[in-house]
């Protein structure tokens, strides 16, 4: 039995329809080598059913069975027999024993937005992208945050300081508007914004007001007040900041600018995802008002820190509930113990829960019409596990009712299986089934650049094991929209990881992040990013060669006028290939061969195939790739779409002979190649 030829997944070639509704019939398909097996059975619970061989295409036979779905998740796997040989097939692959943990799963009625499947996304950390409106810049000493005043950085190219949270470079939404032509030319289809709501930090994960875009990102039409004097210790007299972030005219003008930005992006065929931080807020938040920003403003109710009679008191858990603990009761729970990040006490306040549900609906509805939410550390609401699941079930229901085409992505570390059952999140930021395994394989570095592991560098077994396990934790519609990043705001830049330096900006200095980087390895990573299952997501500046150790150094400003033009053009070419080749959106994926520092895999859908090969070693290498396993005809030719090597890349035309289902490639050092058949075979399975 040719076990390598056995194949099935959850794509539209093997589950028909791919996203069935409740009580619908579905056709399930399984692939074997031609005339190679005697029986194929589908295993459903404790029952076994024979499948029928319905067609033969090229080197393969296809078996089918029609199943009636109900309303509950439908789990299945396969048993294959040839003489005395018996094996099993599930989402992990072929095994000698039945393993129900990795069974295929269909959740009737679950689907993810079609626009998000394989979409090219782009993450923007707004303060560091582009300053389009200097009139809204944070001013020196405009307010105090964590014991020191906010600062306006005058030099756009200055590296972030180790304590960077209150340093502002001036990037804003007008800057994004000004650079839409750039993003469109790059090929971006979706923009994911780090938080935009009123917040005192440059990262804005400490929300001050969920209802409004921060005027420092938006519009300041009513200015006034003064910055704090030298030596000020609190914000009670931060008149300028209070005016800028509290005056309804600034807040409404900022929301209007954001609505115009989204409208313009939609006109260009681009989508928008907002960052939702709902496990905690910030000490500046109007509900808490630990910083006494709203206390002098009579139009705002008193915050829970200021008054025991605050309408928001139940939004937080106070340990000291004596009347004499107010005013200025600091005994509340902070997220991970940080008093600047008050935990939201959902289980104690139905009003708070409803408020956040309304926020979830507000921004995906008119006039803002946002296309989805990215949910910050979503599994950690700080409540019971039971409540957490209930909360996200309701959040999904409310958001999808407001905008059925909205995407709900969650940040999550570890196995997401429990959260991806079809009734909570659509998918995740794909750390475990993309960023981490690929980083270890290509660089041997941990994603924060905190550790170097030579045993994992080039370790194909580790890469495949991690990918198979964590991909099996996601339903196929979830995999197809998973956010596949190489870098982001929390981790080191991928290009920096290629220099193998362990450290952070405060230990080794910012210049070390740029020393000895290997752009060839970066191009390998981009090649995988643009050809793997999911939504390839570029962290702003990665395409321009931006370096940086982990937070805050990964939040450097975009190098306008100093871009690495070769790397930028390579991104454009890979994005073009990703968008032009149908299998790269929603097609199947199959590993063709793997060895030390070597990966080869195929993507295929409806008779079209793409083959990707990587040589991550420092040596020239001859590689034999069994492309027939991806559906490529056993005799013919394949053409090169792009080839990246040690000193650059090329899109010049070249061909490779397919003989007996294999191609032979001479791969250069740290190289990657993308291939497709010269003539698309008429193989519609």
ZAFINU-258486 format. One line per 5 residues: their letters; for each residue x, y, z of C-alpha. Coordinates in nm, 3 decimals. Layout:
<atoms>
A = X,Y,Z  ...
</atoms>
This chain:
<atoms>
XXXXX = 0.000,0.000,0.000  0.128,0.342,-0.095  0.064,0.526,0.230  0.211,0.851,0.094  -0.068,0.873,-0.164
XXXXX = -0.346,0.856,0.095  -0.507,1.194,0.144  -0.809,1.381,0.271  -0.874,1.718,0.432  -1.160,1.960,0.493
XXXXX = -1.128,2.166,0.176  -1.394,2.193,-0.091  -1.240,1.910,-0.295  -1.295,1.663,-0.011  -1.601,1.799,0.175
XXXXX = -1.889,1.895,-0.049  -2.021,2.151,0.037  -1.717,2.268,0.234  -1.919,2.459,0.493  -2.248,2.269,0.520
XXXXX = -2.548,2.391,0.713  -2.730,2.206,0.988  -2.930,1.901,0.871  -2.767,1.916,0.528  -2.627,1.618,0.337
XXXXX = -2.258,1.621,0.266  -2.035,1.419,0.033  -1.703,1.311,0.185  -1.416,1.211,-0.041  -1.093,1.018,0.014
XXXXX = -0.791,0.974,-0.213  -0.570,0.667,-0.268  -0.313,0.564,-0.528  -0.471,0.414,-0.839  -0.565,0.047,-0.801
XXXXX = -0.368,0.031,-0.478  -0.618,-0.056,-0.204  -0.906,-0.299,-0.163  -1.137,-0.115,0.076  -1.185,0.230,0.223
XXXXX = -1.415,0.273,0.522  -1.535,0.582,0.702  -1.541,0.556,1.082  -1.817,0.752,1.257  -1.832,0.689,1.630
XXXXX = -1.854,0.314,1.678  -1.990,0.256,1.326  -1.804,0.165,1.008  -1.934,0.230,0.656  -1.791,0.128,0.319
XXXXX = -1.702,0.402,0.073  -1.747,0.369,-0.305  -1.476,0.425,-0.561  -1.638,0.686,-0.784  -1.359,0.797,-1.018
XXXXX = -0.998,0.768,-1.112  -0.796,1.073,-1.210  -0.432,1.048,-1.311  -0.246,0.845,-1.050  -0.529,0.844,-0.797
XXXXX = -0.859,0.679,-0.710  -1.128,0.871,-0.523  -1.376,0.714,-0.283  -1.697,0.884,-0.172  -1.986,0.852,0.069
XXXXX = -2.286,1.075,0.139  -2.362,1.151,0.503  -2.657,1.318,0.669  -2.556,1.590,0.914  -2.758,1.698,1.215
XXXXX = -2.695,1.997,1.435  -2.402,1.862,1.639  -2.036,1.838,1.534  -1.978,1.548,1.298  -1.653,1.356,1.360
XXXXX = -1.501,1.096,1.130  -1.181,0.923,1.020  -1.086,0.656,0.769  -0.973,0.294,0.764  -0.788,0.162,0.459
XXXXX = -0.728,-0.207,0.381  -0.508,-0.394,0.136  -0.470,-0.765,0.205  -0.335,-0.797,0.556  -0.236,-0.429,0.565
XXXXX = -0.460,-0.193,0.760  -0.398,0.171,0.835  -0.596,0.473,0.949  -0.614,0.832,0.830  -0.710,1.139,1.030
XXXXX = -0.617,1.507,1.044  -0.268,1.422,1.168  -0.211,1.187,0.876  -0.154,0.812,0.839  -0.120,0.591,1.145
XXXXX = -0.130,0.225,1.239  -0.392,0.283,1.505  -0.719,0.469,1.520  -0.673,0.801,1.703  -1.005,0.980,1.761
XXXXX = -0.838,1.290,1.904  -0.731,1.384,1.552  -1.059,1.294,1.383  -1.191,1.520,1.110  -1.466,1.750,1.235
XXXXX = -1.747,1.927,1.054  -1.951,2.177,1.256  -2.282,2.224,1.074  -2.357,2.590,1.020  -2.002,2.709,1.094
XXXXX = -1.836,2.918,0.828  -1.578,3.191,0.809  -1.605,3.497,0.583  -1.514,3.420,0.226  -1.324,3.748,0.192
XXXXX = -1.086,3.646,0.474  -0.983,3.307,0.336  -0.623,3.342,0.232  -0.650,3.722,0.244  -0.328,3.926,0.249
XXXXX = -0.337,4.118,0.575  -0.120,4.402,0.703  -0.078,4.496,1.070  -0.029,4.864,1.155  0.102,4.995,1.486
XXXXX = -0.035,5.339,1.416  0.201,5.564,1.614  0.497,5.427,1.417  0.352,5.410,1.066  0.322,5.766,0.927
XXXXX = 0.247,6.113,1.068  -0.016,6.264,0.844  -0.141,6.535,1.082  0.113,6.699,1.315  -0.161,6.907,1.482
XXXXX = -0.283,6.603,1.678  0.059,6.497,1.810  0.096,6.427,2.181  0.285,6.717,2.338  0.566,6.699,2.590
XXXXX = 0.427,6.676,2.944  0.070,6.663,2.814  0.008,6.411,3.095  0.188,6.170,3.326  0.182,5.794,3.276
XXXXX = 0.346,5.545,3.512  0.532,5.815,3.700  0.676,6.016,3.411  0.543,6.262,3.155  0.447,6.177,2.799
XXXXX = 0.703,6.282,2.540  0.694,6.380,2.174  0.988,6.223,1.989  1.121,6.476,1.741  1.340,6.242,1.536
XXXXX = 1.126,5.996,1.338  1.425,5.763,1.300  1.515,5.750,1.671  1.512,5.397,1.809  1.257,5.314,2.081
XXXXX = 1.379,5.347,2.438  1.366,5.049,2.674  1.078,5.224,2.855  0.892,5.336,2.547  0.528,5.327,2.653
XXXXX = 0.485,5.706,2.685  0.698,5.812,2.387  0.506,5.922,2.078  0.628,5.960,1.720  0.305,6.105,1.581
XXXXX = 0.169,5.835,1.350  -0.205,5.868,1.298  -0.503,5.770,1.084  -0.445,6.054,0.841  -0.103,5.900,0.789
XXXXX = -0.268,5.570,0.699  -0.502,5.755,0.463  -0.200,5.919,0.299  -0.032,5.580,0.245  -0.327,5.385,0.105
XXXXX = -0.174,5.400,-0.243  0.140,5.236,-0.103  -0.059,4.963,0.069  -0.270,4.900,-0.238  0.040,4.878,-0.458
XXXXX = 0.191,4.630,-0.212  -0.117,4.412,-0.257  -0.275,4.447,0.087  -0.636,4.328,0.115  -0.698,4.370,0.490
XXXXX = -0.556,4.614,0.745  -0.542,4.503,1.107  -0.497,4.799,1.340  -0.346,4.775,1.683  -0.589,4.950,1.925
XXXXX = -0.725,5.285,1.811  -0.949,5.382,2.102  -0.872,5.663,2.346  -0.575,5.545,2.553  -0.270,5.707,2.719
XXXXX = -0.001,5.465,2.598  0.144,5.445,2.250  0.033,5.082,2.221  -0.322,5.159,2.346  -0.387,4.827,2.513
XXXXX = -0.501,5.027,2.816  -0.832,5.159,2.688  -0.962,5.486,2.827  -1.285,5.506,2.625  -1.414,5.225,2.400
XXXXX = -1.665,5.449,2.227  -1.421,5.679,2.052  -1.111,5.683,1.837  -0.824,5.857,2.015  -0.807,6.221,1.894
XXXXX = -0.428,6.190,1.887  -0.492,5.944,1.602  -0.792,6.130,1.471  -0.884,6.499,1.481  -0.839,6.767,1.746
XXXXX = -1.082,7.045,1.655  -1.122,7.190,2.003  -0.785,7.236,2.169  -0.702,7.415,2.488  -0.557,7.385,2.833
XXXXX = -0.191,7.360,2.921  0.059,7.079,2.953  0.162,6.987,3.304  0.427,7.203,3.465  0.768,7.063,3.547
XXXXX = 0.755,6.851,3.861  0.383,6.767,3.843  0.305,6.431,4.005  -0.050,6.361,3.884  -0.300,6.441,3.609
XXXXX = -0.564,6.637,3.800  -0.431,6.951,3.627  -0.357,6.793,3.289  -0.592,7.039,3.125  -0.473,6.993,2.768
XXXXX = -0.504,6.615,2.781  -0.844,6.638,2.951  -0.963,6.873,2.678  -0.825,6.670,2.392  -0.957,6.332,2.504
XXXXX = -1.274,6.445,2.683  -1.425,6.710,2.458  -1.706,6.549,2.260  -1.617,6.757,1.954  -1.274,6.595,1.931
XXXXX = -1.416,6.250,1.993  -1.688,6.279,1.729  -1.448,6.433,1.475  -1.209,6.142,1.528  -1.485,5.887,1.481
XXXXX = -1.589,6.066,1.162  -1.233,6.052,1.027  -1.217,5.681,1.100  -1.548,5.622,0.923  -1.414,5.808,0.617
XXXXX = -1.095,5.600,0.626  -1.291,5.274,0.634  -1.515,5.397,0.353  -1.211,5.482,0.139  -1.054,5.144,0.210
XXXXX = -1.374,4.966,0.113  -1.381,5.161,-0.214  -1.034,5.021,-0.281  -1.145,4.666,-0.204  -0.966,4.659,0.133
XXXXX = -1.107,4.542,0.467  -1.048,4.660,0.826  -0.999,4.467,1.151  -0.998,4.641,1.490  -0.813,4.528,1.803
XXXXX = -1.049,4.457,2.093  -0.901,4.464,2.444  -1.180,4.338,2.666  -1.004,4.148,2.947  -0.895,4.473,3.110
XXXXX = -0.911,4.846,3.055  -0.670,5.120,3.167  -0.628,5.327,3.482  -0.723,5.631,3.269  -1.054,5.464,3.175
XXXXX = -1.360,5.681,3.238  -1.518,5.399,3.434  -1.228,5.384,3.680  -1.059,5.726,3.649  -0.760,5.633,3.862
XXXXX = -0.571,5.922,3.698  -0.853,6.171,3.770  -0.882,6.276,3.407  -1.261,6.294,3.418  -1.310,6.408,3.777
XXXXX = -1.284,6.781,3.684  -1.521,6.734,3.388  -1.881,6.762,3.515  -2.031,6.609,3.200  -1.880,6.270,3.297
XXXXX = -2.008,6.052,3.585  -1.759,5.989,3.864  -1.530,5.693,3.815  -1.521,5.394,4.047  -1.183,5.499,4.189
XXXXX = -1.315,5.844,4.273  -1.658,5.771,4.423  -1.827,5.483,4.603  -2.148,5.594,4.431  -2.002,5.564,4.083
XXXXX = -2.236,5.392,3.835  -1.931,5.188,3.731  -1.839,5.050,4.074  -1.951,4.697,3.986  -1.739,4.703,3.668
XXXXX = -1.438,4.629,3.894  -1.359,4.410,4.193  -1.254,4.612,4.498  -1.102,4.429,4.793  -1.177,4.711,5.036
XXXXX = -1.546,4.795,5.017  -1.568,5.009,5.330  -1.726,5.349,5.269  -1.416,5.516,5.412  -1.203,5.355,5.137
XXXXX = -1.333,5.624,4.905  -1.250,5.859,4.751  -0.950,5.724,4.563  -0.989,5.355,4.639  -0.693,5.174,4.487
XXXXX = -0.779,4.825,4.614  -0.905,4.695,4.278  -0.778,4.392,4.085  -0.530,4.464,3.810  -0.466,4.239,3.512
XXXXX = -0.157,4.035,3.601  -0.131,4.259,3.909  -0.080,4.585,3.717  -0.278,4.871,3.871  -0.255,5.055,3.537
XXXXX = -0.463,4.772,3.384  -0.779,4.727,3.594  -0.948,4.392,3.540  -1.307,4.409,3.420  -1.541,4.220,3.655
XXXXX = -1.790,4.079,3.406  -1.931,3.819,3.641  -2.038,4.094,3.882  -2.201,4.323,3.627  -2.451,4.235,3.357
XXXXX = -2.442,4.604,3.263  -2.068,4.583,3.184  -2.117,4.268,2.979  -2.393,4.436,2.780  -2.178,4.746,2.728
XXXXX = -1.896,4.543,2.572  -2.145,4.352,2.355  -2.276,4.688,2.234  -1.918,4.798,2.159  -1.863,4.479,1.961
XXXXX = -2.172,4.558,1.752  -2.114,4.932,1.727  -1.791,4.923,1.530  -1.900,4.656,1.280  -2.218,4.852,1.207
XXXXX = -2.289,5.174,1.017  -2.134,5.429,0.992  -1.804,5.254,1.076  -1.865,4.919,0.907  -1.550,4.752,1.036
XXXXX = -1.500,4.401,0.899  -1.389,4.219,1.210  -1.227,4.202,1.551  -0.890,4.078,1.670  -0.935,3.991,2.039
XXXXX = -0.644,4.050,2.274  -0.547,3.747,2.491  -0.907,3.638,2.451  -0.897,3.324,2.667  -0.791,3.530,2.969
XXXXX = -1.086,3.743,3.071  -0.989,3.695,3.432  -1.313,3.510,3.497  -1.405,3.145,3.531  -1.342,2.927,3.231
XXXXX = -1.714,2.861,3.204  -1.791,3.231,3.195  -1.516,3.298,2.941  -1.672,3.052,2.699  -2.020,3.190,2.760
XXXXX = -1.894,3.545,2.700  -1.737,3.467,2.363  -2.036,3.263,2.251  -2.253,3.566,2.314  -2.000,3.805,2.160
XXXXX = -1.995,3.598,1.841  -2.374,3.588,1.825  -2.411,3.963,1.879  -2.138,4.065,1.632  -2.250,3.822,1.361
XXXXX = -2.609,3.942,1.391  -2.489,4.298,1.340  -2.254,4.203,1.055  -2.279,3.840,0.936  -1.961,3.884,0.732
XXXXX = -1.748,4.001,1.025  -1.434,3.806,1.115  -1.357,3.720,1.479  -0.989,3.641,1.535  -0.839,3.582,1.877
XXXXX = -0.490,3.611,2.014  -0.418,3.281,2.183  -0.113,3.096,2.307  -0.129,2.718,2.317  -0.381,2.473,2.179
XXXXX = -0.694,2.665,2.065  -0.910,2.353,2.025  -1.160,2.438,2.302  -1.225,2.782,2.154  -1.258,2.678,1.792
XXXXX = -1.569,2.463,1.808  -1.765,2.680,1.567  -1.956,2.888,1.820  -1.691,3.129,1.956  -1.390,3.250,1.758
XXXXX = -1.348,3.212,1.384  -0.974,3.161,1.416  -0.655,3.277,1.589  -0.334,3.469,1.547  -0.144,3.164,1.437
XXXXX = 0.150,3.145,1.675  0.149,2.771,1.734  0.067,2.644,1.385  0.280,2.893,1.196  0.503,3.156,1.360
XXXXX = 0.674,2.940,1.620  0.741,2.620,1.419  0.861,2.817,1.117  1.086,3.041,1.329  1.246,2.743,1.501
XXXXX = 1.301,2.565,1.169  1.449,2.859,0.978  1.642,3.035,1.256  1.659,2.818,1.568  1.539,3.123,1.761
XXXXX = 1.255,3.177,2.004  1.005,3.438,1.881  1.118,3.695,2.141  1.487,3.631,2.057  1.521,3.514,2.417
XXXXX = 1.660,3.169,2.334  1.860,2.990,2.065  1.806,2.618,2.002  2.045,2.453,1.760  1.854,2.127,1.801
XXXXX = 1.542,2.287,1.651  1.723,2.481,1.377  1.649,2.295,1.054  1.465,2.020,1.245  1.199,1.908,0.998
XXXXX = 1.051,1.650,1.237  0.983,1.916,1.499  0.836,2.149,1.236  0.604,1.885,1.094  0.497,1.754,1.434
XXXXX = 0.404,2.099,1.562  0.228,2.197,1.241  0.027,1.877,1.219  -0.079,1.886,1.583  -0.184,2.247,1.602
XXXXX = -0.338,2.256,1.255  -0.546,1.958,1.362  -0.682,2.174,1.645  -0.851,2.402,1.395  -1.149,2.343,1.171
XXXXX = -1.066,2.392,0.804  -1.261,2.720,0.777  -1.056,2.841,1.076  -0.726,2.738,0.919  -0.807,2.925,0.600
XXXXX = -0.843,3.258,0.783  -0.574,3.208,1.050  -0.344,3.510,1.080  -0.001,3.383,0.968  0.258,3.636,1.090
XXXXX = 0.636,3.630,1.094  0.659,3.928,1.331  0.428,4.149,1.533  0.424,4.415,1.805  0.492,4.169,2.088
XXXXX = 0.781,3.973,1.939  1.113,4.041,1.774  1.125,4.114,1.403  1.177,3.801,1.199  1.467,3.958,1.009
XXXXX = 1.644,4.015,1.341  1.594,3.651,1.439  1.803,3.551,1.136  2.118,3.688,1.306  2.080,3.441,1.596
XXXXX = 2.156,3.702,1.862  1.989,3.633,2.195  1.899,3.955,2.369  1.682,4.264,2.398  1.739,4.631,2.329
XXXXX = 1.827,4.705,2.692  2.082,4.422,2.710  2.258,4.426,2.371  2.148,4.759,2.219  1.938,4.843,1.918
XXXXX = 2.220,4.826,1.662  2.272,4.456,1.736  1.925,4.386,1.592  2.054,4.487,1.247  2.391,4.312,1.256
XXXXX = 2.448,3.997,1.056  2.090,3.953,0.940  2.027,3.709,0.657  1.782,3.839,0.400  1.788,3.506,0.216
XXXXX = 1.638,3.336,0.522  1.385,3.619,0.545  1.283,3.552,0.185  1.248,3.181,0.267  1.011,3.277,0.546
XXXXX = 0.808,3.509,0.323  0.784,3.234,0.061  0.629,3.000,0.319  0.409,3.276,0.458  0.260,3.344,0.114
XXXXX = 0.212,2.978,0.023  0.097,2.814,0.349  -0.266,2.763,0.452  -0.414,3.077,0.605  -0.409,3.454,0.576
XXXXX = -0.051,3.583,0.531  -0.017,3.886,0.761  0.268,4.133,0.720  0.372,4.336,1.022  0.429,4.692,0.899
XXXXX = 0.789,4.746,0.791  0.881,4.378,0.757  0.848,4.423,0.383  1.091,4.718,0.399  1.362,4.537,0.597
XXXXX = 1.280,4.676,0.941  1.467,4.509,1.227  1.420,4.507,1.603  1.437,4.295,1.913  1.120,4.221,2.105
XXXXX = 0.882,4.486,2.245  0.951,4.779,2.244  1.223,4.751,1.978  0.988,4.570,1.739  0.786,4.893,1.730
XXXXX = 1.030,5.105,1.532  0.901,5.365,1.289  0.844,5.273,0.926  1.164,5.363,0.734  1.007,5.589,0.471
XXXXX = 1.273,5.682,0.218  1.509,5.415,0.351  1.325,5.098,0.251  1.510,4.786,0.145  1.376,4.805,-0.209
XXXXX = 1.481,4.453,-0.306  1.299,4.301,-0.009  0.999,4.523,-0.080  0.982,4.410,-0.441  1.017,4.048,-0.331
XXXXX = 0.712,4.091,-0.106  0.518,4.237,-0.397  0.606,3.942,-0.619  0.514,3.684,-0.354  0.187,3.862,-0.281
XXXXX = 0.110,3.868,-0.653  0.175,3.493,-0.677  -0.037,3.429,-0.370  -0.329,3.621,-0.516  -0.301,3.481,-0.870
XXXXX = -0.268,3.111,-0.790  -0.601,2.961,-0.686  -0.463,2.676,-0.469  -0.290,2.927,-0.240  -0.622,3.071,-0.120
XXXXX = -0.820,2.766,-0.014  -0.638,2.467,-0.157  -0.517,2.152,0.014  -0.165,2.119,0.147  0.050,1.809,0.151
XXXXX = 0.409,1.762,0.256  0.606,1.606,-0.030  0.939,1.552,0.142  1.120,1.675,0.450  1.472,1.637,0.579
XXXXX = 1.728,1.831,0.776  1.696,2.193,0.656  1.471,2.078,0.372  1.097,2.119,0.316  0.888,2.055,0.007
XXXXX = 0.509,2.076,-0.003  0.229,2.103,-0.252  -0.088,2.312,-0.262  -0.363,2.188,-0.490  -0.725,2.256,-0.571
XXXXX = -0.955,2.157,-0.857  -0.680,2.027,-1.083  -0.434,2.312,-1.022  -0.109,2.264,-0.831  0.168,2.470,-0.673
XXXXX = 0.489,2.318,-0.538  0.718,2.494,-0.289  1.070,2.379,-0.198  1.309,2.525,0.063  1.675,2.455,0.122
XXXXX = 1.755,2.621,0.453  2.110,2.489,0.471  2.439,2.665,0.400  2.519,2.405,0.135  2.418,2.357,-0.227
XXXXX = 2.177,2.069,-0.248  2.027,1.838,-0.507  1.667,1.767,-0.417  1.435,1.505,-0.562  1.070,1.602,-0.508
XXXXX = 0.780,1.357,-0.569  0.546,1.620,-0.713  0.294,1.357,-0.826  0.174,1.338,-0.466  0.033,1.689,-0.516
XXXXX = -0.150,1.584,-0.832  0.116,1.695,-1.082  0.116,1.458,-1.386  0.393,1.199,-1.378  0.532,1.325,-1.706
XXXXX = 0.551,1.683,-1.813  0.712,2.011,-1.723  0.690,2.261,-1.442  0.769,2.629,-1.466  0.937,2.846,-1.209
XXXXX = 0.730,3.132,-1.070  1.000,3.267,-0.841  1.336,3.156,-0.705  1.505,3.313,-0.404  1.870,3.239,-0.334
XXXXX = 2.160,3.360,-0.123  2.219,3.688,-0.306  1.873,3.780,-0.435  1.581,3.640,-0.628  1.454,3.602,-0.982
XXXXX = 1.124,3.566,-1.162  1.290,3.482,-1.495  1.125,3.195,-1.674  1.270,2.848,-1.632  1.139,2.495,-1.670
XXXXX = 1.195,2.162,-1.498  1.125,1.816,-1.637  0.887,1.588,-1.450  0.984,1.224,-1.493  0.808,0.938,-1.321
XXXXX = 0.632,1.192,-1.099  0.953,1.353,-0.974  1.156,1.666,-1.040  1.522,1.716,-0.965  1.625,2.058,-0.835
XXXXX = 1.965,2.206,-0.765  1.891,2.433,-0.472  2.130,2.707,-0.369  2.217,2.805,-0.014  1.916,2.939,0.178
XXXXX = 1.696,2.916,-0.126  1.326,2.878,-0.198  1.141,2.806,-0.519  0.775,2.814,-0.623  0.668,2.598,-0.919
XXXXX = 0.354,2.510,-1.114  0.281,2.275,-1.406  0.334,2.433,-1.747  -0.002,2.308,-1.862  -0.278,2.283,-1.606
XXXXX = -0.405,1.927,-1.636  -0.774,1.884,-1.688  -0.821,1.707,-1.360  -1.133,1.832,-1.192  -1.187,1.596,-0.901
</atoms>
